[in-house]
Every structure is written in structure tokens, then in C-alpha cells.
């Protein structure tokens, strides 16, 4: 750990490349990417989906700003969906169902405050 910190390569570099390769082999994936934060991970997911301007993505209204930002980075539009209630932060299926259009390309779930996505 100290050698990584002393190398000044905290989110890229040879150690990260070795980690990505080892993890990819471990899970049997052709490609694996380590990222520095939640926003970067969501952004990559949106790029992999091929989101573009004019697309819509349903996402929770109660979430971190990174959720909507990752969608916007591709030019797509976040469409906010209410959560189930004060003790259940999962997307409301009823609210989501009324917001799906022909432009809807994805539904993004996100954990919030330690609550699991179900």
C-alpha cells in the first residue's frame, strides 16, 4: 500500500493495470476497469449502454448527484422516479411505469443511505 501511495499513481498506473488484469482473470471477463469513484463507475456504465442525446434514463429522485450526472455526461436526460417510501428507498414501480416512454433506454437503480437496491 505504501509503495502505491509513494508512486503518486493513485487511480491509474502499473499497479492498477495489474489489479484490473488479475480481477478480469478471476471473474472470467475480457475487460475489467478499476475506477476512483461512484461517478466514474456510473459514467462508464452509461457509455457501455450507448446512451446519447435524446435518450432518457429513469433514476431515483432520492440519490446522490452522481447518478444524474453520469446520465447527463452522455447527453441523455435523467427522469426522476419517486421512491417507495420513507423506509424503502427503492424505485416505485408504479411511478416508474408511468414515466417510461419510447425514449427510455434504461432504468438506473442506486443504493442510498446504506439501503440495498431490490
ZAMARGU-4260 file (C-alpha; in steps of 0.2 Angstrom, whole numbers, plus 5000, padded with zeros to 4 digits):
<rodrens>
0) 5000/5000/5000 | 5014/5012/5005 | 5023/5009/4988 | 5007/5014/4979 | 5005/5030/4989
5) 5023/5034/4986 | 5022/5031/4967 | 5009/5045/4965 | 4999/5034/4954 | 4983/5033/4965
10) 4970/5029/4952 | 4980/5024/4937 | 4997/5016/4933 | 5005/4999/4933 | 4998/4993/4950
15) 4980/4997/4944 | 4983/4989/4927 | 4989/4973/4936 | 4974/4974/4948 | 4962/4975/4933
20) 4970/4961/4924 | 4970/4950/4939 | 4952/4954/4943 | 4947/4951/4925 | 4955/4934/4925
25) 4947/4930/4942 | 4929/4934/4936 | 4932/4927/4918 | 4930/4944/4910 | 4939/4950/4894
30) 4940/4968/4901 | 4939/4975/4919 | 4941/4993/4924 | 4946/5000/4941 | 4938/5017/4944
35) 4942/5030/4958 | 4924/5034/4962 | 4905/5030/4960 | 4903/5044/4947 | 4916/5037/4936
40) 4909/5019/4938 | 4891/5025/4933 | 4898/5035/4919 | 4907/5020/4911 | 4891/5010/4913
45) 4881/5024/4904 | 4894/5024/4890 | 4894/5005/4888 | 4875/5006/4886 | 4877/5018/4872
50) 4867/5032/4879 | 4866/5048/4869 | 4857/5064/4867 | 4838/5061/4866 | 4839/5046/4877
55) 4830/5045/4894 | 4835/5035/4909 | 4824/5033/4924 | 4833/5035/4940 | 4828/5038/4959
60) 4824/5055/4964 | 4832/5052/4981 | 4850/5048/4976 | 4867/5056/4975 | 4870/5069/4962
65) 4882/5057/4953 | 4868/5047/4947 | 4860/5060/4937 | 4877/5067/4932 | 4883/5051/4925
70) 4867/5051/4914 | 4870/5069/4908 | 4888/5066/4904 | 4882/5056/4889 | 4869/5069/4884
75) 4855/5058/4890 | 4841/5065/4901 | 4838/5059/4918 | 4820/5056/4923 | 4817/5056/4941
80) 4806/5042/4949 | 4799/5043/4967 | 4805/5030/4980 | 4793/5018/4988 | 4793/5027/5005
85) 4802/5034/5020 | 4809/5017/5025 | 4811/5010/5007 | 4822/5019/4995 | 4819/5008/4980
90) 4811/5014/4965 | 4792/5015/4965 | 4787/5003/4951 | 4770/5012/4950 | 4779/5029/4947
95) 4792/5021/4935 | 4778/5013/4925 | 4770/5030/4921 | 4786/5038/4916 | 4793/5025/4903
100) 4792/5032/4885 | 4799/5027/4868 | 4814/5037/4873 | 4818/5027/4889 | 4834/5017/4886
105) 4837/5011/4904 | 4832/5011/4922 | 4846/5015/4934 | 4844/5010/4952 | 4856/5016/4966
110) 4858/5012/4984 | 4855/5027/4996 | 4860/5029/5014 | 4865/5011/5015 | 4849/5004/5009
115) 4851/4990/4996 | 4843/4990/4979 | 4829/4977/4977
</rodrens>
